[in-house]
Amino acid sequence: MAAAALLALAAALPPGPARADELERGEALFDLCSQCHGSQGQGSKLALAPAIAGLKQWYAERQLHNFKSGIRGKNPDDVAGLRMHPMSLSLKDDADITAVAAYVASLSASQPASTLEGGDAAKGAALYAVCGACHGPDGNGIQQMNAPRLVHTNDWYLLSALEKYKAGVRGSNPKNANAIMMRGMAAQLADQQAMLDVIAHIETLARR
Amino acid sequence: MIEYYVVAASTYAKDIDFLFDLIFWLVGLWFMATSGLFFWLIIRFRKREGVPAQYISGEKKDEKRWIHLPHYLVLVCDVFIIYFAVVVWYDVKQDLPPADQTVRVIGQQWAWTFEHPGPDGKLDTADDIVKVNELHIQKDTLYHYKLEARDVLHNFSVPVFRLKQDAIPGRVITGWFEATMAGEWDIQCAEICGIGHGLMGARIHIETADQHAAWMAAESPLSLAAYAPAQK
């Protein structure tokens, strides 16, 4: 009983620092990811692959598990998700997922260039107050809230994600509670202009 | 012969297997015959003391027949192969028997989307059942498929049906199949379509009429909508 409790506690704890052999394995596995996400994880709009360099390990791991189990990436209208689902299947076990997530986390994050226009950062700041409760006032994400970073993320990807949440393309799988929550949050943004505004504000956070 | 390795689960699978067998045995026969002759000639006319090598131009009549006779016999074999190939091609690809049901198959990098008719038996209605990487069909029912590609070339391949059909962006290609046995098997993409091509697999679920009706009842959006209020 005590052993089971210890194991459960160990599983609940955040992962420790990545080992050298784990990073080496992760780098080898990342070769496949780099075909779309870029050799430095910088992302590619053409491949619909966002920047993932420096993504927190816990978040990368969770998303890879979600893709692999089909909780994410199996909606017929989620073009990018349908590409990631089979890619995640190439990771044969949990150790592979941990290794590649650790490697992604070890890459240096940088703020991608802006590609969107028309966003009003001042208006976005007011809208961001709701987002900041989970993603943090600085947009760096809060693990306890299951919320990933928003800074160092491509603006086109943020817009695409918000549109998918609003349309129910993401966040409609009952097994993905966090995505369901985000779907509710995205519904509060009235239209695409509101999305552009909040994204413009997030970009100012990255420059601070 | 192929059915020992991959079951034949469509009405035309055995016809295609027959073609494979016919080609295998005819080509195999000629391979054995030519190999045997080749080695016999090597041994029969091997180097011997006092026997000079000769240059053969191949212009004499009795020399030419070593080419002519096998050539005519191969042509006869070709006629057999072409005849049966045309018959099978017509039955599988050109003839389109009337459908009992129609499904839409959409290939995209790197997944298959299948749009099944719901209980009303018609596509593009509110009760359609859309599934990713899962095709559910009923045994002994003739299906038309409407094949589309959203991005690049794909190929809808169902090995147990012996079915392969290119999916081409901008075109809707209609074909047919009729399953003869219930079970669950692979669907694959058989046209290189990018880095995830090798992982673009799906499953075909061939169900009996009762199983299929139960699946439709459980999965139809209208059934789910009726079920949802009861959960509140």
Interface residues (C-beta under 8 A of the other chain):
Chain A: L32 Q35 C36 K74 N75 P76 V79 L82 R83 H85 P86 M87 L89 S90
Chain B: I106 Q108 Q109 W110 A111 T113 V130 V132 N133 R150 I195 G196 L199 M200 G201
